Amino acid sequence: MTTVADIDISVAPPVVIDRSQKARRLMGVLCVGLILMGAFSLTQGAAGTSALRVLGQMINGQDVALRDQVVLFDIRLPRLMMGILVGGSLAVTGALMQGLFRNPLADPGLVGVSAGAGLGAISAIVLVGALPLGVAEFFGYYLVPFAAFFGGWISTYVLYRVATRRGQTSVATMLLAGIALGALAAAVSGVLIYQADDTQLRDLTFWGMGSLAGATWTKVFSAAPIILLALAGAPFLAKGLNGLALGEAAAGHMGINVQRVKNLTVVSVAAATGAAVAVSGGIGFIGIVVPHLLRLAVGPDHRYLLPNAALLGGILLVGADMISRTIIAPAELPIGIITAVLGAPVFLWILLQRRSVVDM
Amino acid sequence: MLKAEEISVTFGKKPVLSGVEFQAVPGQITSIVGHNGSGKTTLLRALTGDISFEGRVFLNDENITKKPAWELASLRAVLPQATPLAFPFTVIEVVRLGLMAGVNAENANLAVRALKQVGLLGYENRFYQELSGGEQQRVQLARVLCQVWEPVLDGVPRWLFLDEPVASLDILHQLMVMQIAKSFASKGGGVIMVMHDLNLTAQFSDRVYMMKSGTVVGAGSPEEVFTDSQLSLAYSCQIDRSGPSVSTILHPAHIVVNAM
């Protein structure tokens, strides 16, 4: 028994569970997992080309059949790269947005950012002829990703301004504003599609289904710089987002330049979502499910959450894509169906867990 | 020293603070009291630079609006009224966020010592969201203490801003928190707190600012400010100070707690 004033504070520290070590180990496991999943996905496909056989032939200096070369290097490999890039981008933008909104339900697909990016992409495809001379040439292959980025950026910015008052984000307002923004973007997209000619219509239909099927090296190279830049920049936001978890004011008190973190997060989300949407259409649920699972496994520290999300997002999307192109081969099931079947139950589960907390 | 001159704040067209003069010195607890909506928290938020205001605030003789966030963070820590968290952080992870300001670096042991100070040793691995409101508030206090662990660093006093730090606490932990503030001040740090409990304020504060409708109506030692007439004016009701008060029944020296 002692008085409050003289409590002894020089004791041996108790056992503190440090989840950061677990998170670092998980990063290693996921790296290996991504390599294995990637290698495995190269061996699977409708064409029946054996990647192992081709590899063996190449190592032994034998001639590889042109068909096998095309299947492996021009069809499966760019598709794999795109899966990794888009999957990583979806998961990381989900985590970034949830950090920004301080809410595990925020996701570009859910709150209209993907729809805004989609509108940008559709505008670029349909209105390319109406652009001033030289603009389309200036952007080249980057026109659609850039337009999608622009659309995503406007949506994210508007959403944030509407849903956040005095540093506090209302979940109900965010979801409702997201629905409104999404509906508006869909309506304008509809008008544009109505205006489109037959060739454009075909492009749009395939694009809008949400798929990696159209993956080419051109598309990979048009999206990769933007996505990689956003993914590489994300870890620098980690400390700021950890602080933001306590609220904007508290983050500022801890020395974080809150406005800069918010601006950079919005731009990163818009850029990565825009690029991903531009090359693959809208693919849902990866951005909700991956960060949520990782938070359960290794905690919400963004320093580990963001890189782990990039890896797990890549693994899941490559896996889902593999299922989508082999389950009813030679036809393909849209990948959105696979991610929805996997993701929707998890999403509902989060909602049930949070029923008492969510203010709606 | 913290000095605020001519602080005025308006929300929309409504004036919330009008020409407030405020001063606090290190080594003391300075409390702000007043009725609901009198502008206590708004004043605190102006002093911490959270809201835009007219006037000037000098912390250790430097204008706070001219200092970047990271520099202010090494000088002062702020405890808000309540801090809900959306993500499943454990208690120790929340407390360690206080080390982020960088002055105390990644001294993990400090987080445990701070938890011990607020009486939450053994809670390290519990999820913050599962704690009661009072426990969460003490976890946040531990985080804030981590940020400014040394009340004086390199000869420069550091500051604790506490917004109703005891509002959701039981009497034992109210006294515990007030003792922590007292000890911080006694080692040369400055403490500024918004308070509702006038007994605790009288017992622990060196200086009191009493507010009414956005203005300061009394400033000085508790004895000078807490007069019958001033209290009645500030709170618009008759207050009888002659009856037994908590401070006379339960003086902190008589309170004993288990050293956990």
Interface residues (C-beta under 8 A of the other chain):
Chain A: M1 T2 T3 V4 A5 I7 D8 I9 S10 V11 P13 P14 V16 I17 R19 R102 N103 P104 K239 N242 G243 A245 L246 G247 A249 A250 G252 H253 M254 G255 I256 N257 V258 R295 L296 G299 P300 D301 V357
Chain B: R45 T48 G49 D50 P68 A69 W70 E71 L72 A73 S74 R76 A77 V78 P80 T83 L85 A86 F87 P88 F89 T90 I92 E93 V94 L97 G98 M100 A101 G102 A108 N109 V112 R113 K116 Q117 L121 G122 E124 N125 Q147 L175 M176 Q179 S183 P252 A253 I255 V256 V257 N258 A259 M260
